[in-house]
C-alpha cells in the first residue's frame, strides 16, 4: 500500500538531508506529458517541467521506447572503458546543431555543474590561464567551483564560507533593472583594471538567457561586444545553455539568436527527456586541449541517457518543437498580459521563445520586488492543482517551464488556475524601495 503524503513527509524528515530543497510537498506517483498525479491520486498541471528538464514532457513514448530498447542491450560500461555508438551519435548530432562555422567536438557528462566545470578545465588548458568572469544574476551550479560562479549566496552557499578564488563578477545587462549594455561592458573593463588583467582570464561564462536569475535575455548588442572582447584578448567565450538550451527559446540553442557564436556551449537538462545527461560542445581545437583522461567520468554519457537524447532530437525534428516553442511563448505572453492587465497586477512579463517569466512587484513603479506575492501565488496554484516555480535574485519571479508538448487544453487549464489565484492574492501597494 502506498504511503500518504503525510507519511512520506515524515519519512523524508527522518531520512533526507535538510539541505535538499523541496518546492512542493507533492509526492508524485505517475506522470504523463504535462500532467502528474500524487500518491493520493490528486492530479496536477505541471508548469515546472522538472526545472526545464522535460521540454518533451513526462515519458514521451519515443523516449520510453528508446530507453527500453537500450535496456535490452546493456545499461552501462563507462565510455572511457568500453565505448559504444550512441555516445558518438549524440556528439555528432549536437555538433551539427551548435551555431558557428568551424569544426566542433563534444564531451558528454552527467550534470550541469559537471559540464560547467569541464568547460572551465578545457578553457584553462587551452589558454594556460586560470581566471573566469561571470555575471550578476548568474546560476552555474552547486559544486564548489560553480558556487563561486553562482551569484546567489542564500540559500546555495549559506554557511559554507568563501568559495574558490579567481572568479570575477561583471554586471549582466538588463534595461529594466537599469543596467545598460555600456555599463555592463564597463564593469568588465573595471575588472581588467582593478582585479585581473585580460591575459589572466581563461573564460567569460554567460547564460544567454538567465535561468535562476529571472529569465533575462542578454541583448544581442552585448553578445556582439562580448565576442569582440574575447577575440581581442584570446579569452574563451562560454555560453551556459543548461536551462535555456534544448529548444526552450525557440531555437535549439539560444546563441542562434544572439548574432555571434560562443567558443564553447554547455548543455544539459532537457537534452535527454529527464535522464541525466549534460555536455560541452565547441571549437575542435579548444575541445581537444586536455590530454586523454583529463575529461569524462564513470557515468558520463551513460548509454540509457544517450539513447534518450537521440530520441529527444528526433522528436524535436518530427514534431517541429522549435516552432511550437515560439508559438507557445507568444501564446503564454499574450495570456499573461491579458490576465495581469485586467487585474492591475504590478508585474513585468518577459522571455525568449517559451522561456517566459512573470516578475511580481509590490508597487506600480516596479521598485519593490515581491517574493510575498510569488509565494502566495505558488501556494494558491498548488492547492488548485497547478505546480509553479519561482526564481530571481529576490524570489519574486514565476518561471513557466511547462513541456513544449503540452496539449492546448491543459495549457489553458493551467492558465485559468493562474488567473483565479491572481484574483485572490494580496496585491496592495507597498511604499518604499530596496
N, C-alpha and C positions, 0 to 999 in steps of 0.2 A: 504493500500500500504506500502511495506517495505521501511524503511529509507535507504538512501545511506550510504556508508562508511563515507563520509564527514559529513553527518548529525549526524550519531551515534557518531563520534569523538567529535563533538561539544557538544552533549548531555552528553557524558562522562565527558568532561572537566567541565561542569557545575554541574554535579550530583555526581561524584565519587571522593573519597578522593585521593589526589595526591600520597599518599604513596603506592597505589596499582599499581604494576608494569604492564607493557604491552610490551611483547617481540615483538609482531606483531600487526600492525594496520589492522588486518583482522577480520572482524565481521562475525562469522560463522552462516550459516542458517541451514545447514544439514550436516551430515557426514555418512560415511559407511566404516567400516573396516579401511583401511589406507588412505582414501580419505576424503576431506571435501570441501564444496562449500561455498563461502561467500555470503553476502546479494545481491551482484551484479551478482551472477551466476558464478563467476570465480572458477575454480577447482584447488585444491592443493593436492600434495602428502604430507602426514603428517608423518614427521620423529620426531615429538615431542612427540606424544603419551600421551598427557595430562600430560607431565613431568612424564613419567613412570607409569601412572595410567591406561593405556589401552593396556596391553600385549595381551588381547584377542580382541583388535580392538574396533572401534566405533560400538556400537549397535549390538553386536554379537547376532544372532537370539535366541540362547538358554538363554542368559541373559535377553533379552527383554521378552521372553515368561515367564520366572520365575518371573520377576518383575510385569508383567501384571497379572499373576495368583495371586500373593500376594495382589495386589491392589483390587482384588475381595473379599478378606477376611478381612483384616484390614491393616492400614498403620502405626499405632503407638499405643503403650500402655505404653511404658517405661518398660524395662525388670525388673527393680527394683520394679515396682509396680505390674504389671500383666505379668508374663513371658510367653514365647512361645517356641515351639520346635526347630524352625530354629536356634535360638541363640545357643542352646545346640549342635545341629548338626554341626554348624560351629566350635565350640570349639573342638568337637570330631575329626573332620576332620583335623584341624590344629595340634592338639596334636599328631595325627598319622604321620604327615609329618615332625615334628621338630626332628632333629637329637639328639641322646642321649639315652642311655639305662637306663631310670629312669621314674618314674611316672610323668605325666605332667598335668598341668591345664592351662586354657586360660581365659583371660579377653578381652572382646570386647569393642571398643571405637569408636571414630569418625575420629579424625585427627591424623597425625603422631606426632605432638608436644604433643598432649594429651597422646599418648601412651608412648612417651619417659619420660614425667614427671611421668606417672603412674609407669613405671618401676623403676624410682628413688625412688618413695614413697615406693614401695614394698621392694626394697633393703635396704632402711633406716630402715624400721620396722624390717626386718629380722636380720640386723646386729647391730642395735642400734647405727649406725654411721651416719655421715652426709656428708662427703667429696665425691667428684667424680673426677675421672681422665678421661680426653678426649684427643683429638689429634689435631695436626696441620692439616689444610685442612678439618676439620670436619664440617658437617652441620647436626644439630639435630632439627631445628625448629625455630619459631619466637615468641613463648611466652617468658615471661621474663626469666624463668629458662633455657629454651633451647637456648635462645640467648646467655646466659653466656657460654653455651657449644659449640655454633657455632663459628667457627674460621674465621669469616669474618665480620669485623665491617661495612665496606661500601659495600652495602647500608643497610644491615639488622638492624644494631644498631646505625646508624649515628645520632648524636644529642641526643641520649637517655640517655647519662651518663653511669655511672658504673652499671654493671649487678650484680645480687646476688653473694655472695661470696661462698667459699667452693668448687670452681671449679678450677682444676689444669690441665695445658695443657702439655702433653708429645709430643714427635716428632713421626709422622707417618712414618714408614719405606718406603722408596722409592729410590731404587738404582739409577734411572735416575736423581733424584734430589740430589743425593749424601748422602742420609741418609740410613745407613746400619741397619740391624736387631740389631746388637750390640749397635750401637749409640742410636737407639730408646729405647731399654731396659734400657740403661744407663740414658736416660732422665727421665725415671720413677724412677730409684734409686735416681736421684738428687732431685726429688720431695720429696721422702721419707726422705732424709737427710736435705733438706733445707726448705720445706714448710709444709708438713703434714706427720705424722707418718702413717705407714700401718694400724695401729689399729684405725685410724680416717677416713679411706676411706671405704665408703659403696660399691661403684661400680666403675668399669672401663668400660666405654662405647665406643664402637668402631664400625665403619662401616667396615664389611669385604671387601667390595669394596666401596670406597668413591664415593658419588654421585656428589654433588656440588663441591667437591674438585678435580674433574677431572677424575673420573673412574679409580682410582689407587687401585689395589688389594693388600691386606695385604699378605705378604709372609707366607706360611704355617709354616715355622720355627718360625716366630714371634708369630703367634697364639698359637703354642705349648708352647713357652716360657711364653706367657701371661697367658695361662691356668694354668701352673705350679705355676706362681707367685700368682695368685688369690687363688689357693688351699693352698699355703703355708701360706697366711695371712688372709684367710677367707673373701676375697673380692668377691663380686658378679660380674661375667663377663657378660656384656650385649652386645648383637650384635644388632645393629640398621640396620635392613634389609628393611627399608621402601622403599628405591629405588631399592636396588639390589635383593630383595626378589620376591616372586610370579613368579619364573621361569625365571627371566631375565638372570641369569648367566649360565643356562643350568642344574641347579639343583633347586628344588623348593626353597630351602634356600641356600645361598652361603656358609653357615657354613658347609654344607655337603662336601665341597671341601677343608676345612681348617684343616682337620686332628684331630680336637678336637671339643667338644661341648661347647656351651655357657650355662650359668645358666638360662638366660632369652633371648628370641628373640623378638624384636619389629618389627611388620609388618604393612603394610598399602597399599596405592596406588593401585596397580593392583589386589589386592585380591578380589575386588568386581566389576570389569569391569567398573570403572568410578563412581560408587556410593561411598559416604563417609563411609568408614569402616576401622578401624585400630585395633590393639590389642597387647597384650603381652602374650607370652606363655613361660612356663619354668617349672623348678622343682616344683613339687606339694607342697613340704614343704616350699619353698620360696614364691610361689604364694599365699599360704594360710596365710602368716604372718599378713597382715592387717585384722582388725576385720570387720564384716559386716557393710556396709555403708562407709568404708574407700576408696572404689573404685567404679567407674561407672560414670554415667552421664545421663541426661534426654534422649538424643538421642543415647547413646552408644549401639551399636549392634542393630540399627534400623531394623525392620523386612524386609523392602524392600532391604536394603543392605545385610542382611543375606541371603535372597533368591538369590540375585545376586551372592554372594560369592559361594554358593553351586553350582550354575550353572557354574561359572568360574572353579571350581575344577573339575567338570565333563568334561568340555571342555578340560582341560589340559590332563586328562586321555584318553578321547576318541580320541582326535586329536594328541596325542603324542607330546605335545608342548615343553616338555623338550628336546627331540631330535631335534625338529625344532629349538629351541633356539641355540643349539650347532652348527647345520648346518648353520643357518643364520649368526652366529658370524664368522665362518670360511669364508663364502662367502663374508661377508662385509669386513673383514680384507684383504682378497686377492684382492678384487676390489680396496680398498683404497690404498694398496701398489702399485698396477699397475698404478692407476691414478696419484698418487703423485710422484712416481718414474719417470714416463715418463715426468713429467713437472718440475722436480727438485725442488719440494716444500720442504721447510725446516720444517720438522714435525716429530712427533712420533705418532705411531699408537699402541693402546693397548686396553686391555679389557679382560673380562672373559665371555665366552658364547656370548650372543648377547648384552652385555653391553659394547659397543665399543666406543672409543673416538679417535678423530684426534686432536693432540696438535700442534699448529702452532707457528713458530718462525720467527724472522727477520734475523737470522744468521744460518749458516751451523753448528756451534758448539752447537746450542741449548742453548745459554746463555741468549737470549733476547726474552722473551715471546711476542707474537704479538697479542694483542687484536685488533689492527688495521686490520690485515688480517681476523680475525674472524668476525669482524663487516662487512667488505666488502663482505665476503662470504655469510653471512646470508642475507644481503640486496639483493645481486645479485640473490641468490636462491629464495627468496620470489618473486622477480619480474618475475622470470621464472616459478613459480608455485611449489616451494618446500619449506616447512617450517622446519627450523633448530633451535636448541637452543645452546647457549654457556654455559660454566661453567668453573670451575678452579679458583684458587686464583687470577689470573691475567686476567680472562675473555678471554683466548686465546685457549680454548678447545671447539671443536664442539662435542657434545654428540649425539649419534644415538639411538633413543628410539622409532623407528617405531614399530607398533604392530608385535607380533610374527606370527600373522595370515596374514601378508601382502602377497598378490599374488606376484609371482616372477616377472611378467611383470611390476607391479607397483614399486617394488624394483629397477629394472633395469632402469625404467624411472627416478626415483629419483636420482640414481647414475649418469645417463647421464647428468642431470641438474647440479649435483655437479661438474662433470668433466668439463663441459662447463664453469661454474663460476670460477673454479680454474685456467683456462687458461686466465681469464681476470683480476684477482686481481693483485695488485702491489706487487710483491714478491722480491723487491730489498733488498739487504743486508744492515743491519744497523750496524755500528761499535759501540762497547761499550757493557756494560753489566749492570745488575741491581745493 
